[in-house]
Amino acid sequence: MAFNPELVAEMEILALFNLANLQEGLKIHHTATPQAIAAARRLHEKGLISLPDGGYLTSLGLDAAEHAQSLLTILAEEETVQ
C-alpha cells in the first residue's frame, strides 16, 4: 500500500487533533478545502472521529492520531538533522 492523496489528507486531519487535551475536538467548516471536508467524512465512516465534520477522536481514532503525529515528528526530526 502506498500513500495516496486521500490518505495524506486523512493524516493531515488526524495531525490537527490536540492529543494533550482529548476534550478538545475539531470542526471542519464548510469553507475548508474540499479535500479536508472529504477526509473528515472518510475518517468518520472509518470510525476514527465522532462526526462527519470533525468532532472528537474515537478510541481507534486516538490510536491513529498518535501514530500519525509520531510519524510526522520522526520525519520532521530527520529533515532538521540533515
C-alpha positions in Angstrom: 0.0 0.0 0.0 1.3 3.5 -0.9 0.4 6.9 0.4 -2.2 8.5 -1.9 -3.6 12.0 -1.7 -6.7 10.8 0.2 -4.7 9.0 2.9 -2.4 12.1 3.2 -5.5 14.3 3.7 -6.8 12.0 6.4 -3.5 12.0 8.2 -3.4 15.8 8.0 -6.8 15.9 9.8 -5.6 13.5 12.4 -2.5 15.7 12.9 -4.7 18.6 13.9 -6.1 17.0 17.0 -4.6 18.1 20.3 -3.6 14.9 22.0 -2.8 16.8 25.2 -6.5 17.6 25.6 -8.9 14.9 24.4 -11.9 17.1 25.3 -10.8 19.5 22.5 -12.4 18.4 19.2 -12.2 19.7 15.7 -14.8 21.4 13.5 -14.2 21.2 9.7 -16.1 24.2 8.4 -17.9 24.3 5.0 -15.2 26.8 3.9 -12.4 24.2 4.3 -10.9 22.7 1.3 -12.9 20.0 -0.4 -10.1 17.6 0.3 -10.3 18.3 4.1 -14.1 18.0 4.1 -13.9 14.7 2.2 -11.1 13.4 4.5 -13.1 14.2 7.6 -16.1 12.4 6.2 -14.0 9.3 5.4 -12.5 9.3 8.9 -16.0 9.3 10.3 -17.0 6.5 8.1 -13.9 4.5 9.2 -15.0 5.1 12.9 -12.0 7.4 13.7 -13.9 10.6 14.5 -17.3 11.1 16.1 -18.9 13.4 13.4 -18.6 13.7 9.6 -17.4 17.3 10.1 -14.9 16.6 12.9 -16.0 16.2 16.5 -13.8 14.1 18.8 -11.5 11.2 18.3 -12.8 7.7 19.0 -10.6 5.2 20.7 -9.4 3.9 17.4 -9.0 7.5 16.1 -6.8 8.3 19.1 -4.5 5.4 18.2 -4.4 6.6 14.6 -3.8 10.2 15.6 -1.0 9.2 18.0 0.7 7.2 15.2 0.2 9.9 12.6 1.6 12.6 14.9 4.5 10.4 15.9 5.4 9.7 12.2 5.3 13.5 11.5 7.6 14.1 14.4 10.1 11.5 13.4 10.1 12.7 9.8 10.4 16.3 10.8 13.4 15.5 13.0 15.1 13.7 10.1 14.7 16.8 8.0 16.4 19.0 10.6 19.3 16.6 11.1 20.4 16.8 7.5 
